[in-house]
């Protein structure tokens, strides 16, 4: 059943298919322009997508993880860029909602759920990016009433359109880093905050992902989400490195490519075999994804991510092959899907997952 006024109330809602149709129609022009997906995000708000992630206390629907991932599967098949932006917004909202800072929760969560505010995250340097450096790229020092943040977060999506960026910083003692970290919801209008030029990416440039700089920014205690504690990323809620959400988006993109391949196979029998094999693999991997969500994993999270990465790379290239020369012309979705699939080799990709994918690409059997 469709929710009132077109609001999506479950992943089986007809309104979700309606939204996906609108996002799919906008995906190619978005990729060509590189413009921020303002209209796509407005539609997500209109259809109630932001309500999926929040508790009823903040005006949300509090979808369970399985329902959220089913929604992400559909959305990522329609427009990966928009869905990626949503994951970063979702990550920020979940961190804020799980915070013990009640004042912060009251100040932000209702507006975020209604779509009146936009928040994103800058935490990759605490997980998979820049961790090899001796000096942390984003540092925090205790000050009266809060912390002074200095440095930058290298990969922040939509910071130039955000009201708040949830960033992670390492607590310093003098010139030496401690083992403690903190998370803070930094208002982007604070003195010393500036957004770097978004990177021009191979795919998903419209996500406006780039560096977020903090030049001696005083962030009051009222903006602290968590910490300082050791391993702050393991406290509270949020998208985990190499987690199920990332695998879901890879499978959603694979689904889009296989839908195209299936359409082509209806007129070209030689495509039937590859389509059937890839479709069976997609179904099996998706089943294992939801088994993991239910707490009955058939494999490790890293193995699931590796399989999803492998599948999306092969499915998108199969779609390109089926499209022939037309698929290699800018503006055809098959070429865009291939570029977008490469993102999963670098987006929060744990070293073990990358090593397994590289072995497969090199033809090395484990």
N, C-alpha and C positions, 0 to 999 in steps of 0.2 A: 504494500500500500504506500502511496506517496504521502509524505508528511504535509502538514498544513503549510500553505503558501510556498510549496516547493522545497521545504526544508527536509534534508535527508535525515531519516531517523534510524536507518539500518543499512548495512551493505547490500541488502536485497531490494532496497527502495528504488522504484523506477526513476526517481529524481536524480539518483547517482548516475544512471545511464545518460540522462538528459545533460547533466553537467559535463560528463566525459565527452559527449558529442560536441559541446561548445568549446571545450578545451582543445580537443583534437583539431577542430577547424582553425584554431588560432595558433597551433604549434609551429607550423612552417613559417608564417610571417614573423613570429617571435624569434625564431632561430636566425632568420635573415637580418632582422633589425638589430638584435642584441639589446633592445629596450627592456627595461624593468617590466615584469608581467603584472602591471597594475590592474588591468582589466580582468585578468585571470584570477588574481587574488580577491578582487571585488566580487567576482562570481562565487568564489569559494565561501566568502562571507555571506552572500545572499542565500546560498544553499545550506548554510549552517555547518560547514565543514569544521570551523573553529570550535564548535560545541562538542565535537567528538572527544576531545582530549581532556576536557575540564569537568570537575565535579559539579553536581547540581547546585551546590552552594554558590558557585560563581556563574550560574546560568548555563552550565554545560550538560551534556548527555552522558558523560562518563562511560564511553564505550569500552568494552574489555579489549585486551590486546588482539585477540583473534579478529574481532570486528574491525579494529583500526587497520590491521594488516590487510584484510580483505578490501577495505576502502582504498588503501595505498596501491594494491595490485591494480585496481581499476583505473585509478588516477594516473599512475605512472605509465600505463599503456596508452593513455590519451595524451599526456604532456609531461615528460620527465622533468623538464626545467621547473615547472610550477610545483610538481610534487616534491622535488628536492628542496625548494624554498620552504615548502610546508614542513618538511622534516626538521629543518633548522629552527623554524618557528616553534614547532612542537617541542623540540629539545629544550628551548628556552623556557617555554611555559611549564613543562613538567618539572624542570629544576626549581622554578619559582614556587610551584604548587607544593612541592615536597619540602620546601624550606621551613625551618622552625621560626623564621622571621614573620610573625603574624602581621605586623604593620605593612611589610612589603607585599604580602599576599593580598591584603585588603586594598592596597593602593593600585595594584596592577591587574589582578586576575579577571575581574569583571570586564574591564575594558578590553583585555586581550581576547576574552571569549566572545565578546560582541564584535570584534574586528575593528574597534576604534583605535587600538594601539598595535604596533608591530614590534616584535622582539625577535632577536636572533642570537646565535651563540658564537663565541670565539674561544674554543677549548681544544682545538686539535693539537696545539703545542704541548698539552699535558698528556696526550695519548700517543699519536703516531707521527706528529710533525715536529721537527726541530729538537727532539728530546736528546739528541747526541751532543748538543752544544754544552760547554762547561758553564757559561753564564745563561741563566734563563732569559728567554726573549721578553717575558713580561714579569715584572718584579713588583712586590708590594712591601711597603714599610709602614709600621705603625705610626700614626699621628694622632693628635688630639681629636677625638670624635670620629675617627675612621682610619682609613689607610690612604697612602699616596701610591698611585700606580704609575709605573714608568716602563716604557717599552712598547711592544706591539703584539698583536695577534695576527699571524700571517694569513690565515684563511678564514675570512668572515663573509658570510653570504648576506647580501642586502644591507650592509651596515649603512650605506649612504641613503637608505630609505627607512631606517629603524629609529624608533623612539628609545629603545633600550637594547644594549648588547650584553648578554651574560658572558663574562670573560673569566678565565682562570688565571691566577697569578701565583708565583712562588714567593713565600714570605722570606725576606732577607734579614740577616742579623749583621749589621755593618755592611761590609762588601761581600759577605759570604751567604750563599743560599742555605736555607734550612730545609728540613724534610717536610715542612708544612706548606699547604696550599690553601687558597681561598677562591670562592666564586662570588662575583659581584654583578648585580644588574646595573650597568653603568648607563645613566642618562646621556644620550648623545649630544645634549646641549650644554654639558659641563665645560668650563674653560679647560683648554688643553687637549680636548678630544678632537681628532680629525680622521677622516676617512681617506685612505689612499685610493689611487685610481684603480678601479676594478680590472682584474687581469683579462686579457683577451684569450679565451680558452679554445681548445679544439672543439669542444661542444659545451653547451650550457652557459655561454657567455652572458645570456640574459639574466642569469642568477646574480649578476653583479658581485662576484666573489673576489675579494682582495684584502689588502692589509688594513688593520684598524689600529690607529696609533693613539697612545696615551702619553702625553708629555707632562709628567708631574701633576697628575690629576688627583685631586682630593675627593675621595669617595667616602661619604659618611657611612656610619654603621647602619643607618636605615636602609642602605642599598645592598648589604651583605646577604648573599643567598645561603652560603655555607662556609664553615671554617673560621679561622685557619685550623686545619687538621691535616694529618698525613693521608695521602691518597684521597683527596677530596672528591675525585670522580667516582669513587666507589660508594659514596654516601648519597642518599636520596635517589631520585629517579631521573631518567633521561636516556637518550639513545646511546647504547654501548658501542664500543669500537668493534667493527666487523660484525655487528649484531644482526638480529633477524630483520630489522627494518631495512637495512641496506640490501640484504639478500632479496627482500620482497620487491624493492624497486627494480632490481636486476631482472627478476622473473616477470615483472609487469612489462618492462621494455621488450623482453623476449616474447611475451604474449603478443604484443603489437606486431613484431616482425613475423611471427608464425601465422597470424591472421592474414597478413598480406601473402605469405607463401601459400596458404591454403586456397586463397582466392585464385592465385595463378595456377595452382595445381588442378583446379576444376577444368581448365582449358588445356593443360599440358600434362599428360599422364606421367611423363618422366620425372616430374617433381613430386609425385605421390609418395614414393619411398622415403626420400629425405624428410618430407613434411611429417609423415607418420612417425618416423623415428624420433625426430625432435619434439613432436607433440607428446609422445609417450614419456620422453625424458622430462619435459616441462611438467607434466601431470605428476610424475613420481617425485620430483623435487619439491613441487608445491605441497604435495601430501606430507612429505617429510618436514617441511616448514611448519605446517600446522600441527603435526605431531609434537614438534618441539615446543610450540606455543602451549599445547595442552599438558606439557610436562612429561611427555613420553617420547623423548628424542630417539630417532633411529640412527643418528650420527652426531658428531660434535658440531657446535656452531661454526667453527672454522671450516670444517669439511663441507657443511651446507653452503657457506659463502663461496668456497672454491668451486663447487658444482654450479652455483648460480652464475658466478663470473664466467665460467667456461661456457655455459649454455647461452648466455646473452651474447657473447662474442661470436659463437658459431651460428646462432639463429639470425642475428642481424646480417652477417656476411652471406648466409644462405638467401636472405631476402634480397640483398644487393645482386647476387648472382642471378636470381630469378628475374630481377628487373632489367638485367642486361645493361646496355649503355645508358638507357634512360635513368637508371638508378645512380649513375655516376655524375649526372648533371645536377648542379646546385638547384635546390628546390624540390627534389624528389625525397620522400620520407626515408627511403632505404639508405641513402647516403647519410642522412642525419642520424638515423638509428645506429649505424656503424660507428660514427664519431662519438655518439653518446655512450655506446657500450664500453669504449675505452676508459671512460670515467671510473668504472668499477675496479680498474686495476690500480687506481691511485686514491680513491675516496676511502679514507679510514680503513685501509687494507692492511691487516696484520701481516707481519713478515712471513709467517708460515703459510698463509693463504697465497701471498704473492709468489713464494718459492714453488708451491705446487702448481700454480698457473704457468710459471715460467718453464717448469719441467715439462708440462703438457705441450707448450708451444715449441719446445725444443725436441719433442718426440722422445723424451726420457720417461720410461715407464717406471713407476715406483713399485 
